[in-house]
Amino acid sequence: MIEVYIDGASAGDPGHSGAGVHIRNDQQSESYSIPLGIMNNHQAEFFALLHAVEICEQKGYDMVSFRTDSQAVARAIEKEFVKNPTYREIFLSIQQVLSRNPLFFVKWVPSKENLVADDLSRKAIRLSKAEEDA
C-alpha cells in the first residue's frame, strides 16, 4: 500500500498558494512542491489532493492511502459531496480521477503527522511567489 501525505497552504486569503505531496512506500519516497498561484487555503487543500491522485495515476499506483490534515477534504471524499460551490469543480475532477483507481482511502490525520507535506506546501508558496516575480 502506498501512503500519500498531502497538504495545501496559502499565504493570505486568498494569497500565493502551494501543494505538498509526499509519497511513501516500502522502497522509496517521493516529494513534490507544486505552486498553485492565488487561491484560498481550502482550495489549495483540494488542489493538493487532485495533484496527488494524478501523480499516483501516472505512476500506476493502484492501492493508495491518502492522508490529509484537512477535515473538509477528508469529509468531502468520504461523503462524496461538497457543499460550497467554490470547491465543486475541483471536487468533481478529483472524483473523476479516483473513479479510475480500484482501491484508495482518504484519511484525516493530525497536522503533527503531516509535517513533511506541510513543509513541501510552504516551499511551493515560495515557488509561487518567485514565479510571479520572474
C-alpha positions as CSV (number, residue, x, y, z in Angstrom):
1,M,0.0,0.0,0.0
2,I,1.3,3.4,-1.0
3,E,0.9,6.2,1.6
4,V,0.5,9.7,0.3
5,Y,0.6,12.7,2.6
6,I,-0.9,15.9,1.2
7,D,-1.2,19.5,2.3
8,G,-2.3,22.7,0.8
9,A,-1.3,26.2,2.1
10,S,-1.9,29.8,1.3
11,A,-0.1,33.0,2.4
12,G,-3.3,35.1,2.6
13,D,-7.0,34.6,2.0
14,P,-6.6,34.5,-1.0
15,G,-2.9,34.5,-1.5
16,H,0.0,32.7,-3.0
17,S,-0.6,29.0,-2.6
18,G,1.1,25.7,-2.9
19,A,0.6,22.0,-2.6
20,G,2.8,19.5,-0.9
21,V,2.7,15.8,-1.8
22,H,4.8,13.2,-0.1
23,I,4.6,9.6,-1.3
24,R,6.0,6.7,0.7
25,N,6.2,3.0,0.1
26,D,8.5,0.3,1.4
27,Q,11.3,1.0,-1.1
28,Q,11.4,4.8,-1.5
29,S,9.8,8.2,-1.0
30,E,9.0,11.0,-3.4
31,S,8.3,14.6,-2.7
32,Y,6.6,17.3,-4.7
33,S,6.2,21.1,-4.1
34,I,3.6,22.4,-6.5
35,P,2.9,26.2,-6.9
36,L,-0.8,26.9,-7.3
37,G,-1.0,30.6,-7.8
38,I,-3.5,32.7,-6.0
39,M,-6.3,31.0,-4.0
40,N,-7.6,30.4,-0.5
41,N,-6.4,27.7,1.8
42,H,-9.3,25.3,1.3
43,Q,-8.9,25.5,-2.5
44,A,-5.2,24.7,-2.0
45,E,-6.1,21.6,0.1
46,F,-8.4,20.3,-2.7
47,F,-5.8,21.0,-5.4
48,A,-3.2,19.2,-3.3
49,L,-5.4,16.1,-3.4
50,L,-6.0,16.5,-7.1
51,H,-2.3,16.7,-7.9
52,A,-1.6,13.7,-5.6
53,V,-4.3,11.5,-7.3
54,E,-3.0,12.5,-10.7
55,I,0.6,11.7,-9.8
56,C,-0.4,8.3,-8.4
57,E,-2.4,7.5,-11.5
58,Q,0.5,8.5,-13.8
59,K,2.8,6.2,-11.8
60,G,0.4,3.3,-11.9
61,Y,-0.2,3.2,-8.1
62,D,-3.4,1.3,-7.6
63,M,-3.6,0.8,-3.8
64,V,-3.2,4.2,-2.2
65,S,-3.9,5.7,1.2
66,F,-4.1,9.5,1.0
67,R,-3.5,11.3,4.3
68,T,-4.6,14.9,4.8
69,D,-4.9,17.2,7.8
70,S,-7.9,18.9,6.1
71,Q,-11.1,17.7,7.6
72,A,-13.0,19.5,4.8
73,V,-11.2,17.4,2.2
74,A,-11.5,14.1,4.1
75,R,-15.2,14.6,4.7
76,A,-15.9,15.7,1.1
77,I,-14.3,12.5,-0.3
78,E,-15.9,10.3,2.4
79,K,-19.4,11.7,1.8
80,E,-18.9,12.2,-1.9
81,F,-20.3,15.7,-1.6
82,V,-19.0,19.2,-1.3
83,K,-21.5,21.9,-0.2
84,N,-19.5,25.0,-1.2
85,P,-19.9,25.8,-4.9
86,T,-16.3,27.3,-4.9
87,Y,-14.9,23.8,-4.5
88,R,-17.4,21.8,-6.6
89,E,-15.4,21.8,-9.9
90,I,-12.2,20.7,-8.3
91,F,-14.0,18.1,-6.2
92,L,-15.6,16.7,-9.4
93,S,-12.2,16.5,-11.0
94,I,-10.8,14.6,-8.0
95,Q,-13.8,12.2,-8.1
96,Q,-13.2,11.5,-11.8
97,V,-9.6,10.5,-11.3
98,L,-10.4,8.5,-8.2
99,S,-13.1,6.6,-10.0
100,R,-10.4,5.0,-12.2
101,N,-8.5,3.8,-9.1
102,P,-9.6,0.4,-7.9
103,L,-8.6,0.9,-4.2
104,F,-8.0,4.2,-2.4
105,F,-8.6,5.6,1.0
106,V,-8.6,9.2,2.2
107,K,-7.9,9.6,5.9
108,W,-7.7,12.6,8.2
109,V,-4.5,12.9,10.2
110,P,-3.5,15.5,12.8
111,S,-1.2,18.2,11.5
112,K,1.7,16.9,13.6
113,E,1.6,13.7,11.4
114,N,1.7,15.7,8.2
115,L,4.8,17.8,8.7
116,V,6.6,16.7,5.6
117,A,3.7,17.6,3.3
118,D,3.3,20.9,5.2
119,D,6.9,21.8,4.6
120,L,6.5,21.0,0.9
121,S,3.4,23.1,0.6
122,R,5.2,26.1,2.2
123,K,8.1,25.6,-0.2
124,A,5.6,25.7,-3.1
125,I,4.2,29.0,-1.8
126,R,7.8,30.4,-2.1
127,L,8.0,29.0,-5.6
128,S,4.6,30.6,-6.5
129,K,5.9,34.0,-5.3
130,A,9.1,33.5,-7.3
131,E,7.2,32.7,-10.5
132,E,5.2,35.9,-10.2
133,D,8.4,37.9,-9.6
134,A,10.1,36.4,-12.7
